[in-house]
Amino acid sequence: MTDSTSPAPPSNPYLVLASAIALPGSGHVMLGLPARGLQFLFFMVILGWVTTKVTPPDASFIGRHAGGFLIYALSILDAYRIARIRHSVWAHSTRPDSDGAAGGAKADI
């Protein structure tokens, strides 16, 4: 017998994107990857601090903390990419095949 229950849908990628933009690392926490989110936060702080030490004092706020903002942007993109991949895999695995079975494996002809 086969189990006819479909897997639970993953988080909405746009909700993960909004969460990652609003609070750094929270998109990864929504995806169940809190350690990855903490790693991004750690490197945001470290590179933000490093760029404050190497930039001239007359640089803008964004310029003084450019390293941290770079990692912040990469964090947002990473969380959204993971959410999109998970959603696409879930959508592909739950769509019905031409023979009516959900799952993706077709019978050999």
C-alpha positions as CSV (number, residue, x, y, z in Angstrom):
1,M,0.0,0.0,0.0
2,T,1.1,3.5,-0.6
3,D,0.7,6.4,1.7
4,S,-1.6,8.9,0.1
5,T,-0.7,11.8,2.4
6,S,1.3,14.5,0.8
7,P,4.2,16.2,2.6
8,A,3.4,19.4,4.4
9,P,4.0,22.5,2.3
10,P,7.2,24.5,3.1
11,S,7.2,28.1,4.1
12,N,6.1,30.6,1.5
13,P,9.2,32.0,-0.2
14,Y,7.9,35.5,-0.1
15,L,7.2,35.3,3.6
16,V,10.7,34.1,4.2
17,L,12.0,36.9,2.0
18,A,10.1,39.5,4.0
19,S,11.2,38.0,7.3
20,A,14.9,38.0,6.1
21,I,14.6,41.6,5.1
22,A,12.9,42.7,8.3
23,L,15.3,40.9,10.7
24,P,18.6,39.4,9.7
25,G,18.8,35.7,10.2
26,S,15.1,35.2,10.8
27,G,14.5,33.9,7.3
28,H,16.9,31.0,8.1
29,V,15.2,30.4,11.4
30,M,11.8,30.1,9.6
31,L,13.4,27.5,7.3
32,G,14.6,25.5,10.3
33,L,18.3,26.5,9.8
34,P,19.0,28.7,12.9
35,A,22.7,27.9,13.0
36,R,23.1,29.2,9.4
37,G,21.2,32.4,10.4
38,L,23.5,32.8,13.4
39,Q,26.6,32.3,11.2
40,F,25.4,35.1,8.9
41,L,24.7,37.4,11.9
42,F,28.2,36.7,13.2
43,F,29.9,37.6,9.9
44,M,27.7,40.7,9.6
45,V,29.0,42.0,12.9
46,I,32.6,41.0,12.2
47,L,32.8,42.5,8.7
48,G,30.8,45.5,9.8
49,W,33.3,46.1,12.5
50,V,36.3,45.5,10.3
51,T,35.1,48.0,7.7
52,T,34.6,50.6,10.3
53,K,38.3,50.3,11.2
54,V,39.7,50.4,7.6
55,T,37.4,53.2,6.1
56,P,38.2,56.8,6.5
57,P,36.3,58.8,9.1
58,D,34.5,61.0,6.6
59,A,32.9,58.0,4.9
60,S,29.1,57.6,5.1
61,F,27.4,55.2,7.5
62,I,26.8,52.8,4.6
63,G,30.4,53.0,3.6
64,R,31.7,52.5,7.1
65,H,29.7,49.4,7.5
66,A,29.8,48.1,3.9
67,G,31.1,44.6,4.9
68,G,28.1,44.0,7.3
69,F,25.6,45.2,4.6
70,L,27.2,42.9,2.1
71,I,26.7,39.9,4.3
72,Y,23.2,41.1,5.1
73,A,22.3,41.2,1.4
74,L,23.9,37.7,0.9
75,S,21.8,36.4,3.9
76,I,18.6,37.7,2.3
77,L,19.4,36.1,-1.0
78,D,20.5,32.8,0.6
79,A,17.3,32.5,2.7
80,Y,15.1,33.2,-0.3
81,R,17.0,30.8,-2.6
82,I,16.6,28.0,-0.1
83,A,12.9,28.7,0.3
84,R,12.3,28.8,-3.4
85,I,14.1,25.5,-3.9
86,R,12.2,23.8,-1.2
87,H,8.9,25.2,-2.5
88,S,9.7,24.1,-6.1
89,V,10.7,20.6,-4.9
90,W,7.5,20.3,-2.9
91,A,5.3,21.6,-5.8
92,H,7.0,19.2,-8.2
93,S,6.6,16.2,-5.9
94,T,2.9,16.8,-5.2
95,R,1.7,17.5,-8.8
96,P,-0.2,14.6,-10.4
97,D,1.5,12.7,-13.2
98,S,-0.2,11.8,-16.5
99,D,-1.2,8.4,-15.0
100,G,-2.9,10.2,-12.1
101,A,-0.4,9.3,-9.4
102,A,1.3,12.0,-7.4
103,G,5.0,11.8,-7.0
104,G,6.9,12.1,-10.2
105,A,8.0,8.5,-10.9
106,K,6.4,7.2,-14.2
107,A,6.0,3.6,-15.1
108,D,8.3,2.2,-17.8
109,I,6.6,1.7,-21.2
